[in-house]
Amino acid sequence: MKPVSLAAAAVSALLLLSPAAQAHKRWLLPTHTVVSEAQWISVDASVSNDIFYPDRAYSLERLQVTGPDGKAAQTDHLLEMHRRSVFDVNLAATGSYRIALPGHFFLAFFEQDGERKRLFGEDAKALLKKVPKGADEVRLLESVSRIETFASVGAPDTAALKPTGKGLELVPVTHPNDLYSGETARFRFVVDGQPAAGLEVHLLPAGTRYRDAQQDWTVTSDDNGEVAIDWPHAGRFFLEAEASDQNTSHKQAERRRLEYLGTFEVLPL
């Protein structure tokens, strides 16, 4: 079983047609999210139906870990296995770290000799050149995604959590490493730096393998892009949100699909 490439993941994200397909989640899972002193942590990256049980390894080629100083943090032992990818992060300084796997791809769909085909790549111009001459019904779509989790040493801060201004992003109102059961957290979502109003944010507790019901729920962002989340209990939670617009970075792309996937740990009071 080969690791899931980021391009293949982008294809899957755009071609989710059934509830069964939508069950496949992409996620990061750290061994620790809050520690009292500098140390190494390990992180899994995988794709699976059950949260958080690894099924297919996810590519680490775009891994970004940002430290409290805003610079790239040290990572080690990056390994893509059969069912999961793993890597270590050095939490060397006090403050918060953002661990992310961003993705940005284009997909070209076309018909050739009565058969529907697709190509994908990071460069739209180069991708369109690969479409065979005479192909019918050529369509170009764009996919922008972000998979994230967070870890803090000592008191959490927000220097590493500043939005990039590209795609769908989470901007903490409540810090993602300051979450407690029985308390309400507030997250703000933005698209290209602007409030994502009316965004549906889906949440799912870990341990779906051992439950008959998913126990998931959905909250919707207000005009400022903010959502209020009441954590039902302590544990790890998976969050996903998606949007679509026509603000593509290439004039021939019909639309842009935006996706945010996050892992959060909620602690008991």
C-alpha positions as CSV (number, residue, x, y, z in Angstrom):
1,M,0.0,0.0,0.0
2,K,1.5,3.3,-1.1
3,P,1.2,6.6,0.8
4,V,-1.6,8.8,-0.4
5,S,0.0,11.6,-2.5
6,L,-1.2,15.1,-2.0
7,A,-2.3,15.3,-5.6
8,A,-4.3,12.1,-5.2
9,A,-5.9,13.5,-2.0
10,A,-6.9,16.6,-4.0
11,V,-8.6,14.4,-6.6
12,S,-10.4,12.5,-3.9
13,A,-11.5,15.7,-2.2
14,L,-13.1,17.0,-5.4
15,L,-14.8,13.8,-6.3
16,L,-16.6,13.0,-3.1
17,L,-19.9,11.9,-4.5
18,S,-21.4,9.6,-1.8
19,P,-21.7,9.4,2.0
20,A,-19.3,6.4,1.9
21,A,-16.6,8.4,0.1
22,Q,-17.1,11.3,2.5
23,A,-16.2,9.0,5.4
24,H,-12.5,9.0,4.4
25,K,-10.9,11.6,6.6
26,R,-7.4,13.1,6.4
27,W,-5.9,13.9,9.7
28,L,-2.8,14.7,11.9
29,L,-2.6,13.2,15.4
30,P,0.1,14.4,17.8
31,T,1.1,12.3,20.8
32,H,1.0,15.4,23.0
33,T,-0.6,18.9,22.5
34,V,0.3,20.5,25.8
35,V,3.6,19.9,27.7
36,S,5.2,21.7,30.6
37,E,8.8,21.7,29.3
38,A,10.7,21.4,26.0
39,Q,10.7,18.0,24.5
40,W,10.1,16.0,21.3
41,I,6.6,14.8,20.3
42,S,5.5,12.4,17.5
43,V,2.8,13.0,15.0
44,D,0.8,10.6,12.7
45,A,-0.6,11.5,9.3
46,S,-3.2,9.2,7.8
47,V,-6.4,8.8,5.9
48,S,-9.1,6.6,7.4
49,N,-12.8,6.0,7.9
50,D,-12.5,5.7,11.7
51,I,-11.1,8.7,13.6
52,F,-8.2,8.3,14.6
53,Y,-7.3,4.8,13.4
54,P,-4.7,4.9,10.5
55,D,-5.6,3.2,7.2
56,R,-3.5,4.8,4.4
57,A,-0.4,6.8,4.9
58,Y,-0.5,10.5,3.9
59,S,2.4,12.2,2.1
60,L,4.6,14.5,4.1
61,E,6.1,16.3,1.1
62,R,4.4,19.6,2.1
63,L,4.8,19.4,5.9
64,Q,5.1,22.8,7.6
65,V,5.8,23.2,11.3
66,T,5.9,26.7,12.6
67,G,7.5,27.5,16.0
68,P,6.7,30.3,18.5
69,D,9.3,32.6,16.8
70,G,7.4,32.3,13.5
71,K,10.2,30.2,11.9
72,A,10.3,26.6,10.8
73,A,10.6,24.2,13.8
74,Q,12.9,21.2,13.8
75,T,11.5,17.9,12.6
76,D,13.0,14.5,12.4
77,H,12.3,10.8,11.4
78,L,9.9,11.6,8.6
79,L,8.7,8.2,7.5
80,E,5.9,7.2,5.1
81,M,4.7,3.7,6.2
82,H,2.0,1.5,4.8
83,R,-0.9,2.7,7.0
84,R,0.4,6.0,8.3
85,S,3.2,8.5,8.0
86,V,5.0,9.6,11.1
87,F,7.4,12.4,12.1
88,D,8.8,14.0,15.2
89,V,8.7,17.7,16.2
90,N,11.1,19.4,18.5
91,L,9.1,21.6,20.9
92,A,12.3,23.4,21.9
93,A,10.9,26.7,23.1
94,T,8.1,28.0,25.2
95,G,5.0,28.9,23.2
96,S,2.8,27.3,20.5
97,Y,3.5,25.4,17.3
98,R,1.4,25.0,14.2
99,I,1.8,21.7,12.5
100,A,0.3,21.8,9.0
101,L,0.0,20.0,5.7
102,P,-1.3,22.5,3.1
103,G,-2.3,21.4,-0.4
104,H,-2.9,23.3,-3.6
105,F,-3.7,21.6,-6.9
106,F,-5.5,21.8,-10.2
107,L,-7.6,19.1,-11.8
108,A,-8.4,18.9,-15.5
109,F,-11.4,16.9,-16.5
110,F,-12.1,16.0,-20.1
111,E,-13.6,13.5,-22.5
112,Q,-11.7,11.6,-25.1
113,D,-13.1,8.9,-27.4
114,G,-16.2,8.8,-25.2
115,E,-14.3,8.2,-22.0
116,R,-14.1,10.6,-19.1
117,K,-10.6,11.2,-17.9
118,R,-8.7,13.5,-15.5
119,L,-5.3,14.9,-14.9
120,F,-3.9,16.8,-11.9
121,G,-0.9,18.9,-11.0
122,E,0.2,22.0,-9.2
123,D,0.7,24.2,-12.3
124,A,-2.5,25.0,-14.1
125,K,-0.8,26.1,-17.4
126,A,1.4,23.0,-17.6
127,L,-1.6,20.8,-16.7
128,L,-3.7,22.2,-19.5
129,K,-0.9,21.5,-22.0
130,K,-1.2,17.8,-21.1
131,V,-4.8,17.6,-22.1
132,P,-4.9,15.9,-25.5
133,K,-5.7,18.0,-28.5
134,G,-9.3,17.5,-29.6
135,A,-10.5,16.5,-26.1
136,D,-14.1,17.5,-25.4
137,E,-15.7,19.1,-22.4
138,V,-12.5,20.2,-20.8
139,R,-13.0,21.6,-17.3
140,L,-10.4,23.0,-14.9
141,L,-11.0,23.0,-11.1
142,E,-8.8,24.2,-8.2
143,S,-8.4,22.6,-4.8
144,V,-6.9,24.5,-1.7
145,S,-6.8,22.5,1.6
146,R,-5.1,22.7,5.0
147,I,-4.7,19.9,7.5
148,E,-3.6,21.2,11.0
149,T,-3.0,20.5,14.6
150,F,-1.3,22.4,17.4
151,A,1.0,21.9,20.3
152,S,2.2,24.2,23.1
153,V,5.1,24.3,25.6
154,G,3.9,26.1,28.8
155,A,1.6,29.0,28.3
156,P,0.2,29.0,24.7
157,D,0.6,32.0,22.4
158,T,-0.5,33.0,18.9
159,A,2.7,34.1,17.1
160,A,2.8,30.9,15.0
161,L,-1.0,30.8,14.4
162,K,-1.3,33.9,12.2
163,P,-3.3,33.2,9.0
164,T,-1.5,33.1,5.7
165,G,-4.4,34.9,3.9
166,K,-4.7,32.0,1.5
167,G,-7.7,29.6,1.4
168,L,-9.9,28.5,4.3
169,E,-8.2,29.0,7.6
170,L,-8.9,28.9,11.3
171,V,-8.1,32.0,13.4
172,P,-8.2,31.2,17.1
173,V,-10.4,33.3,19.4
174,T,-10.0,30.6,22.0
175,H,-6.5,29.1,21.7
176,P,-6.6,25.5,20.3
177,N,-4.4,24.3,23.2
178,D,-6.7,25.9,25.8
179,L,-9.8,23.7,25.3
180,Y,-11.7,22.2,28.3
181,S,-14.8,20.0,28.5
182,G,-17.9,21.8,29.7
183,E,-16.5,25.1,28.3
184,T,-17.4,26.9,25.1
185,A,-14.6,27.6,22.6
186,R,-14.8,30.1,19.8
187,F,-13.0,29.7,16.5
188,R,-13.0,32.2,13.6
189,F,-12.8,31.0,10.0
190,V,-11.6,33.2,7.1
191,V,-11.3,32.7,3.4
192,D,-8.4,34.6,1.9
193,G,-8.3,36.6,5.2
194,Q,-12.0,37.6,5.0
195,P,-14.7,36.3,7.4
196,A,-16.3,33.0,6.2
197,A,-19.9,33.7,7.1
198,G,-22.5,30.8,7.1
199,L,-19.7,28.2,7.0
200,E,-20.8,24.8,8.3
201,V,-18.2,23.3,10.6
202,H,-18.5,19.6,11.3
203,L,-17.1,18.0,14.5
204,L,-16.5,14.4,15.4
205,P,-15.1,12.8,18.6
206,A,-12.4,10.2,18.4
207,G,-13.3,6.5,18.9
208,T,-15.9,6.0,16.1
209,R,-14.8,2.4,15.7
210,Y,-16.3,1.6,19.1
211,R,-19.6,3.4,18.8
212,D,-22.8,2.6,17.0
213,A,-23.5,6.3,16.4
214,Q,-21.0,8.9,15.1
215,Q,-21.9,11.4,17.9
216,D,-21.0,14.2,15.4
217,W,-22.5,17.6,15.3
218,T,-22.4,20.8,13.1
219,V,-22.1,24.5,14.0
220,T,-22.5,27.4,11.6
221,S,-20.4,30.5,11.6
222,D,-21.9,34.0,12.2
223,D,-21.3,37.1,10.0
224,N,-17.8,37.4,11.5
225,G,-16.9,33.9,10.6
226,E,-17.0,32.7,14.3
227,V,-18.4,29.5,15.6
228,A,-19.1,28.6,19.3
229,I,-18.2,25.0,20.2
230,D,-19.5,23.3,23.3
231,W,-17.2,20.3,24.0
232,P,-19.3,17.4,25.4
233,H,-16.4,15.7,27.0
234,A,-12.6,15.5,27.2
235,G,-10.7,13.8,24.4
236,R,-9.6,14.3,20.8
237,F,-11.9,15.8,18.2
238,F,-11.7,16.0,14.4
239,L,-13.0,19.2,12.8
240,E,-13.7,19.7,9.1
241,A,-15.1,22.6,7.1
242,E,-15.4,23.2,3.3
243,A,-16.4,25.9,1.0
244,S,-16.5,26.7,-2.7
245,D,-16.2,29.8,-4.7
246,Q,-15.1,31.2,-8.1
247,N,-12.0,33.1,-6.8
248,T,-9.6,30.9,-8.6
249,S,-5.9,31.7,-9.2
250,H,-6.2,30.8,-12.9
251,K,-8.7,32.3,-15.2
252,Q,-9.7,29.0,-16.9
253,A,-10.5,27.3,-13.6
254,E,-14.3,27.2,-13.1
255,R,-14.3,27.1,-9.3
256,R,-12.2,26.6,-6.2
257,R,-12.8,24.1,-3.5
258,L,-11.6,25.1,0.0
259,E,-11.1,22.7,2.8
260,Y,-9.9,22.9,6.5
261,L,-9.2,19.8,8.6
262,G,-8.1,20.0,12.2
263,T,-7.3,17.9,15.2
264,F,-7.9,19.2,18.7
265,E,-7.5,17.8,22.2
266,V,-10.0,18.8,24.9
267,L,-8.8,18.4,28.5
268,P,-10.9,17.8,31.6
269,L,-11.5,20.7,33.9
